[in-house]
Amino acid sequence: MSAGDRNSALADSYIEDLRVVRRLADHTVESYARDVADLVRFADGAGKSLDELARRDLEGFVRRGMASGRSPRSVARSVACIRGLYRFLVTDGRLSANPADELRAPRSWPDLPRCLSAEEVDRLLEQPDSDTPVGLRDRALLEVLYASGLRVSELVALRLGDLRLAAGCLTCVGKGSKERLVPVGEVAVRWVREYAATARPRLLSGRSSTWLFVNARGGGRLSRVGAWKMLKKHALRAGLPRETSPHVLRHSFATHLLERGADLRSIQTLLGHADLSTTQIYTHVLEARLKAVYEACHPRA
């Protein structure tokens, strides 16, 4: 088997492991597949198979990525992918030693997520025309998104059976196929009830569907792209920045809770973060709160 064929086989095995065994989200697998494909091209160019690359080869690959103008965050994801690939090869018995054990990503300072103000969120939520079936669906979706902080992929994957409206909560399946219980407020519950009772049946036009949020073209599931475009449309009408997205609304959910006294551990659970370090991007909110408390309470502030 040539080095190129061997590289393709090893890469395919790793991606299959991510998809079937680790059950990562489709878009995460797609991102990792692109990173592995980059490494395969690098190895092919060097005339080596992936299991022949040494630590210095991998460091050269990372330096090449940085020199090509990729962002530190993009290169960091690529390094995480490489480390995962070689852990898989060792675990699978294809390598005896891991050349990526000490491979490090370039230091990346995370950008603080953009956050809408409470007034901006109100303007956004008021944009859909709730007198129409599509408008009522949009209003219910936006209310749930802001009330729960769900990822857009989690939101569009909700089924009717996931709702626990009497208890004011819902269940969703997040990254790694982990299920979690998420509370939603009374306002969102009210809009979802109205949408499910009136607009959803009209959108389905007699068809059956298990999905909560359906599209307007025959009752199929509303897609991630469809939800993103819908939010974008209403955001522009509300005069919000062009970069407003479902992720911005998720950040706004977390920030507004922290500003009103929620703790990081609670936010971690609500957002479905596996590690608290992911949630710590919001510590700027806590720092601002501590400064305000100090200035309000200290006698010499």
Secondary structure as the mmCIF struct_conf table of DSSP 4:
data_model
#
loop_
_struct_conf.conf_type_id
_struct_conf.id
_struct_conf.beg_label_comp_id
_struct_conf.beg_label_asym_id
_struct_conf.beg_label_seq_id
_struct_conf.end_label_comp_id
_struct_conf.end_label_asym_id
_struct_conf.end_label_seq_id
HELX_RH_AL_P HELX_RH_AL_P1 ALA A 3 GLU A 16
HELX_RH_PI_P HELX_RH_PI_P1 ASP A 17 VAL A 21
BEND BEND1 ARG A 22 ARG A 22
HELX_RH_AL_P HELX_RH_AL_P2 ASP A 26 ALA A 46
TURN_TY1_P TURN_TY1_P1 GLY A 47 GLY A 47
HELX_RH_3T_P HELX_RH_3T_P1 LEU A 50 GLU A 52
HELX_RH_AL_P HELX_RH_AL_P3 ARG A 55 ALA A 67
TURN_TY1_P TURN_TY1_P2 SER A 68 GLY A 69
HELX_RH_AL_P HELX_RH_AL_P4 PRO A 72 THR A 91
TURN_TY1_P TURN_TY1_P3 ASP A 92 GLY A 93
BEND BEND2 ARG A 94 ARG A 94
BEND BEND3 SER A 96 ALA A 97
TURN_TY1_P TURN_TY1_P4 PRO A 99 GLU A 102
HELX_LH_PP_P HELX_LH_PP_P1 ALA A 105 ARG A 107
HELX_LH_PP_P HELX_LH_PP_P2 TRP A 109 ARG A 114
HELX_RH_AL_P HELX_RH_AL_P5 ALA A 118 LEU A 125
TURN_TY1_P TURN_TY1_P5 GLU A 126 GLU A 126
BEND BEND4 PRO A 128 PRO A 128
TURN_TY1_P TURN_TY1_P6 SER A 130 ASP A 131
BEND BEND5 THR A 132 THR A 132
HELX_RH_AL_P HELX_RH_AL_P6 PRO A 133 SER A 148
HELX_RH_AL_P HELX_RH_AL_P7 VAL A 152 VAL A 156
TURN_TY1_P TURN_TY1_P7 ALA A 157 ALA A 157
STRN STRN1 ARG A 159 ARG A 159
HELX_RH_3T_P HELX_RH_3T_P2 LEU A 160 ASP A 162
STRN STRN2 LEU A 163 ARG A 164
HELX_RH_3T_P HELX_RH_3T_P3 LEU A 165 ALA A 167
TURN_TY1_P TURN_TY1_P8 GLY A 168 GLY A 168
STRN STRN3 CYS A 169 VAL A 173
HELX_RH_3T_P HELX_RH_3T_P4 LYS A 175 SER A 177
STRN STRN4 GLU A 179 PRO A 183
HELX_RH_AL_P HELX_RH_AL_P8 GLU A 186 GLU A 194
HELX_RH_PI_P HELX_RH_PI_P2 TYR A 195 ALA A 199
HELX_RH_AL_P HELX_RH_AL_P9 ARG A 200 LEU A 204
TURN_TY1_P TURN_TY1_P9 SER A 205 GLY A 206
STRN STRN5 TRP A 211 TRP A 211
BEND BEND6 LEU A 212 PHE A 213
STRN STRN6 VAL A 214 VAL A 214
TURN_TY1_P TURN_TY1_P10 ALA A 216 GLY A 218
BEND BEND7 GLY A 219 GLY A 219
HELX_LH_PP_P HELX_LH_PP_P3 GLY A 220 GLY A 220
STRN STRN7 ARG A 221 ARG A 221
HELX_LH_PP_P HELX_LH_PP_P4 LEU A 222 SER A 223
HELX_RH_AL_P HELX_RH_AL_P10 ARG A 224 ARG A 237
TURN_TY1_P TURN_TY1_P11 ALA A 238 GLY A 239
TURN_TY1_P TURN_TY1_P12 ARG A 242 GLU A 243
HELX_RH_AL_P HELX_RH_AL_P11 PRO A 246 GLU A 259
TURN_TY1_P TURN_TY1_P13 ARG A 260 GLY A 261
HELX_RH_AL_P HELX_RH_AL_P12 LEU A 264 LEU A 271
TURN_TY1_P TURN_TY1_P14 GLY A 272 GLY A 272
BEND BEND8 ALA A 274 ASP A 275
HELX_RH_AL_P HELX_RH_AL_P13 LEU A 276 THR A 279
HELX_RH_3T_P HELX_RH_3T_P5 GLN A 280 TYR A 282
HELX_RH_AL_P HELX_RH_AL_P14 THR A 283 CYS A 297
TURN_TY1_P TURN_TY1_P15 PRO A 299 ARG A 300
#
